[in-house]
């Protein structure tokens, strides 16, 4: 076999092998990136314990705590039932007093 033809064949083999290695590396990197993106999107920004601590420190209200807690629980276990309604804390000063009547006893 002619040495020039033999040299050309080896170059083609090496270029093909390098191209296949590059494709395999790109495939592996793509899978790792997709796996990391999907794992990070499923994790909530806060845990329920974080929310409790923020509520207890006064950083968020009870209403915000309940709404965020429901969102975290909803992500963990999707359900067909709607979340329970959020109860507003009642301040004694906000309650309406019954009207006073001027009835003589």
N, C-alpha and C positions, 0 to 999 in steps of 0.2 A: 504494500500500500504506500502511496506517495506520502512523504512526511508532511507536506503542506495540508493535505486532506485530513490526515490523522490529527494534526494540531487544530484544525478548524472544528473537527468533531468534538474534541475535548473542550474547546472553548464553549461550544453550544451546550454541552452537558453541564459545565460549571455555571453558565448563565441561567440555564433552566433550573438548576438546583438552588441557586441564589434567589431566583424569583419565587420559587415554591416556599422557601424558608421565609421570605418577606411576607408572603400571603398568610402563612401560618401564624407568624408573629402578629400581624395586623388582626387576624381573627381572634387570637387569644386576648390581645389588648382590648378589642371591642367588647368581648364577653365580660371582662373584668370591669370595664367602665359601666356597662349596662347593669351588672349585678350591684355595683356600689350605688348607682343612682336609684335603683328600685328599692334597695334596702334603706337608703336615707329618706326617701319620700314616704315610707310607711311608718317611720318613727315620729311620734308627736314631739312638738317643740318642748313641751313641759310634761312632767309626770304628775300624777294626782298628788303625790307628796309635795312637789314643787308648788302646786296650786294652793295646797293647804297652808304651806309656810307663807306664801304671799298674802293669802287672806288673813292669816293670823297676825301678820306684820302690818296689815292695813294698806298694802299696796294695791289690792283689788277688793271690790265689794263682794258681798255674798252672792249677789245676782251674777256678777261676772264669773265668780268661782263656779257656780252651778252650771252656767252656760258652757264654760270651757271643759268642765268635768264631763258633761254630757257629750261634748264633741269627742273627747278622748275615748270615752267608753264606746261611743258609736263607731269609732275607727277600729277598736279592738274586736268588737263583736257586732257586726251589722245585724239589725233586726228590722222586721217589717212593722213593728209597733213604733209609734211616735214617742219621743222622750216625754217624761212627765212634765207638767207645767212648772215653771219656776215661781216659787212663792216669794213675794216681796216682803222684806222685813217691815214690820209695822212699828212706827214710832208713836209713843203715846201722845205727843204734841200734834201729830197729824190727824188723830181721830176727831171726828166731828162730835161735838157735845150736843145732847138733845136740847131743843129750845126750852128756855125757862118760861113757865106759865105763871101768870099773876092770879092764881086762884087763892081765895081766902079759905082757910079751913074752918 
